Amino acid sequence: MAAAPITSAQLGQDVINRLVNSPTNPSNCTCGWYIYYSNVCGHPYQDVPHRCGRTTVPTGKSGFCKSPAPRHIVQAPQVAAQCRLC
């Protein structure tokens, strides 16, 4: 059974449920881009960044532990909206 689609407003909350420990990251952390797809057109809808907080950039903000950051495709749920290109 497929997961129920989510709205674009739910992406920030949902990414917390989809975190993947990446062996390519230092200390096997969850930093990376999480790619959500549209359930309307099937194209990528949005890339959501997640930073674990262990690394900071010169401005003092949280940064990715590895550059380029790993990309993780979120299999389910998908977003109930068309992508920006359609």
C-alpha positions as CSV (number, residue, x, y, z in Angstrom):
1,M,0.0,0.0,0.0
2,A,1.4,3.4,-1.0
3,A,1.8,6.1,1.6
4,A,-0.7,8.9,1.5
5,P,0.5,12.0,-0.3
6,I,1.6,15.0,1.7
7,T,1.3,18.8,1.1
8,S,4.3,21.0,0.3
9,A,3.8,22.6,3.8
10,Q,4.5,19.2,5.4
11,L,7.9,18.7,3.8
12,G,10.0,20.2,6.6
13,Q,8.3,17.9,9.2
14,D,8.3,14.8,7.0
15,V,12.0,14.9,6.2
16,I,12.7,14.1,9.9
17,N,10.9,10.7,9.4
18,R,13.0,9.9,6.3
19,L,16.6,10.5,7.5
20,V,19.2,8.1,6.2
21,N,22.6,7.5,7.9
22,S,25.0,7.9,4.9
23,P,28.2,5.9,5.1
24,T,29.8,8.5,2.8
25,N,29.4,11.2,5.5
26,P,31.8,11.6,8.3
27,S,30.5,9.7,11.4
28,N,27.7,8.1,9.2
29,C,25.5,11.2,9.8
30,T,22.2,12.1,8.2
31,C,23.2,15.3,6.4
32,G,22.2,15.6,2.8
33,W,19.5,16.5,0.3
34,Y,16.2,14.6,0.5
35,I,14.4,14.6,-2.9
36,Y,10.6,14.5,-2.9
37,Y,8.6,13.7,-6.0
38,S,5.2,14.8,-7.2
39,N,2.4,12.3,-7.2
40,V,0.7,14.3,-9.9
41,C,3.3,14.5,-12.6
42,G,6.0,12.1,-11.3
43,H,8.8,14.7,-11.6
44,P,11.1,15.8,-8.7
45,Y,9.1,18.3,-6.7
46,Q,11.6,19.7,-4.2
47,D,15.0,19.0,-2.7
48,V,14.9,19.5,1.1
49,P,18.2,20.0,2.9
50,H,18.9,18.4,6.2
51,R,22.0,19.3,8.3
52,C,22.8,17.3,11.4
53,G,24.3,20.3,13.2
54,R,27.8,19.0,13.8
55,T,29.4,21.2,11.2
56,T,29.3,25.0,11.0
57,V,30.2,27.3,8.1
58,P,32.3,30.5,8.6
59,T,29.1,32.5,9.1
60,G,28.3,30.3,12.1
61,K,25.3,28.6,10.5
62,S,24.9,24.8,10.4
63,G,26.5,23.2,7.2
64,F,26.6,19.8,5.6
65,C,29.3,17.5,7.0
66,K,30.5,16.6,3.5
67,S,30.5,18.5,0.2
68,P,28.9,17.7,-2.0
69,A,26.2,16.4,0.3
70,P,24.6,13.0,-0.4
71,R,21.3,13.0,-2.3
72,H,18.6,10.7,-1.0
73,I,15.4,9.9,-3.0
74,V,12.4,9.8,-0.7
75,Q,10.4,6.8,-2.1
76,A,7.2,7.6,-0.1
77,P,5.3,9.7,0.6
78,Q,5.1,11.9,-2.5
79,V,3.8,15.5,-2.7
80,A,0.3,16.1,-3.8
81,A,1.2,18.9,-6.2
82,Q,2.6,19.4,-9.7
83,C,6.3,20.2,-10.0
84,R,7.2,23.8,-10.9
85,L,8.1,22.8,-14.5
86,C,4.7,21.3,-15.4
